[in-house]
Amino acid sequence: MIVRFIESIGDKAINFILSFYEIIRFTFISIVHLINPNSYNPAMRMVLVKQIYHTSVTILPFFIMLAIFFGSAIIGVVIVLATQYNLQYEIGSIIVTFVIDEFAPFFTALLISLRSATTINTEMAVMNLNKELDTLKEYKIDIINYLVLPRLISGVISSVSLSILFALIMLTSGYIFTLFYMNMDLHTYKYLILNAIMVQDVVTLLLKSIAFGFVIMIIPIYSGLKSVNKNADIPKSILSGMVKLFITIFFIEVLSLIIQSL
């Protein structure tokens, strides 16, 4: 029993290391293609435009509605707590740190993951199962350029643009709440926010959004492109990909908090 238990742990450890190595290798190959100008042929650019539209534009109405709802509620709670603890003069820095550094990129990453990651994972798995990838190879079409790069770039662009939009909506919601709760005029609120925003806040938002956008696409793509031999393997591929994705998102968030605290 003990020997079998040790063997099972060893097998899982080996499988984990091999899986980690494969996804790192796949990521490295994708980045090499990403910085290669020859990768951006007309077919790739056409797929990229369509992918950006499906990833970010079609989600806008629902995204804006959620941003207004959650933004108003959360900013309201932050302002109420700041007032209760006599931190009125710190409201600007509290809102900026919470919205720009943390909540906007993280919430956007979760929403895009739920909206697009599962779709892309399923799409890749079905193409793999139906041997469509082999057909593309037969026609000398580079899978990385045609399938991977458009989705990676669209993920980064969508994550950055939607995070910025989400932050702006939340900051606007903050003014509406301070207007009714604290009777604060627009000039005072604008002064508090502009004085609180630092270059590092904008850099943090951009870097986290880029990292989130990249992993939101690379992990589902890799999971879907792995060997799928039957229809029953597709749900397993999606579940495995989403678990790895959410673990990676939380890891990036925790790593960001640690770096900012140094």
N, C-alpha and C positions, 0 to 999 in steps of 0.2 A: 504493500500500500504506500509506504513512504517513498519507495523508489519510483512508483508510478506518479506520485504527486510531484516529486522533484522533476521527473521527465516532462510532465505536463507544463510545469512552470518554465522549464528550459525551452520547450517548443513554443510557448507563447512569447517568451522573450526574443527568441530567434525570429519568429514571424513579425514581431513588432519592429525589430531592428531592420529586417529586410524591407518591410513596408515603408518605414521611415526613409531608408536609403533610396527606394524607388521614387517616392514622391519628391525628395530633394533633387534627384537626378532629373525627373520630369520638369520640375520648376526651373532648374538651371538651363535645360534645353529650351524651354519656353522663353526665358529671359534673353538667351542668345539670339533667338529668332526675333524677339521684340526690338532689339537694338540694331538689327540688320535691315538696312534700307530696302534691300531686295524683297523683303517679306511683304511690303506694302504694294501689292499689285492691284489692279482694278477690281478683281473678284473679291479680294480680301476687304477692300474699302467699301464695297457694296454691302457685304455681310456686316461690316462694322456699323454702318449707318442704321441698318435694320435692327441690329442688336441693341444699339443705344436707344432707339425708339421704343423697343419692347421692354427694355430694362428700366428706363427712367421716365419717358414721356407718358406711357400708358398708365403708370402708377400715380401720376401727379394728383388727380382729384382726391383719391383715397389718402394719399400721403399728406396733402395739405389739410384735409379734414382731421386726420390723426394729430398732426403737428399743432393745430389750433386747440384741439381738445386737451391733449396731454400737456402742451405748452402752457396753456392757461391754468390748468389745475396744479401743475408742479411749480411753476413760477409763483403762483398764489401761495402755496404752502411755504416756499422759501421766504417770501416777503413777510408772511405772518410770523414765522419763527424768528426772522431777523428783528422784527419789531418787538416781539415779546422779550428778546434777550438784549434789547437796547443796542442793536447793531445797525441802526438806520443808515449811518454814514458808511457802512461797509456793504450796503445792498448792491451797489454797482459791481464791486469786485466779486462778491458771492455769486451774483447772477452770471457774470462773465465766465468765471471759473467753472461753474456748474454746467452752463449751457454750451459754451464753445469748447472747453477742454474735454468734457466728459459725455454729457447726455446726447448732444446732437449727433456726433459720429457713431456712438454706440447704438443708439436707437435706430438710426438709419441703416446700420449694418445688419441689425436683427430683422428689420423690415424687408430689406433687399434679399436677405437669406431666405426668409419664408416665402417671398414672392417669386424669386428667380432661381435660387440655388437648386431647389427640388426639380424645377422644370428642366434646367440644364442637365442635371444628373440623369433624369429620366430620358431626355433626348439622346444623350451620349450612349446610355446603356442600350436603348432600342436600336440605334444605328449600329452599335457593335454586334448585337444579337442578330440583326438582319443582314449582316455582312456588308453593310454599306461602306464601312471603312475600307474593306478589301477592294471594293469597286473604285473608290477614290484613288487608292494606291495603283490600281491597274491603269488608270488614266493619268498617272504621274502627277497627281494633285497632292501637294504637301498638306498633311493633316494638321500640323501645327499652325501653318499659315492660314489655312482655310477655316478650321474649326476652333482652334484654341485662342489665337491672338485676338480676333474680333471680340470674343467674350471677355477676355482679360482686360482689354482696353476699355470696353464698355462698362465693365464692373468698376474700374478705377474712376472713370469719368462720372458715372452715375453716383457712386459713393461720395465723391468730392462735391459735386454740384448739389445733390440732395441734402448733404450735411450742412452746407452753407445756407440753403433755403430753409432748412429746419431751424437753424440757429437764428436766422432773421425773423422767422415767424414767432419763435419763442421770445425773443427780445421785444417784439411788438406786443405780444400778449402780456409781457411784463409791464409795459407802459400802461396798457388798458387797466390792468389790475391796480397798479399804484395810483392811477388817476382816481379810481372809485374808492379804494381802501385807505389811501394816505392823502388824497387830494393833492398829489404831486403834479406840477405842470410839466409840459413836454420839455421845456428848456432845461429844467433841473434834472429830469430823468436822462435826457441826452447827455448832459454834462457828466453825470455819474457813470454812465456806460462808457463814454468815450475816454474818460480819464482812467477807467479800470482796464480797458483793453490794451494788452501789451503785444509786442511782436511775437513773443513766445506762445501766446494763446493761439494766434493765427497759424503759426508753424505747427503747433500740436494738433490743431484741427486738420490741417492738410496732411500731415504725416500719418495720423491715425486713419483718416479716410482712405488714403492710398493703400495702406496696409490692409485695412478691412476689405476694400474693393478687390484687391488682388487675391486674398485667400478665399473670398466669397465665390470666386470663379474657379480658381485653380484646383481646389479640393473637390468640388462636384464634378468637374471635367475629368480629373484623374480617376475618381471613383467610378464614373460612368464608362470610361475607356478601358477599365480593367476587364479581364475575361468574364464574359457572361455567356453561359452555355444554354440556358433555358429561361423561360418567362419567370419562373419562380425566383430566379437570382436577382431580378430587377428590384423588387422591394428591399431585399437585403443590401443591395448596392446603395440604394437611396438612403436607407437607415444608417448604414455605416458611414456614408459620406456626410450626412447631416450631423451625426454625433461628433465626428472629427472636426467638422467646421465650427460647431458651437464651442467645442473645447479650445480650438485655436483662437476664436474671437475673444473668449474670456481670458485666455493666456495673454493676448496682445493688450487687453484692457488692464490686467493686473501689472504687466511689465511696464506699461505707460505710467501707471500710478507710482510704481517704485522709482522709475527714472525721474519723475517730476518731484518726488519727495527728497531726492538727493541734494 
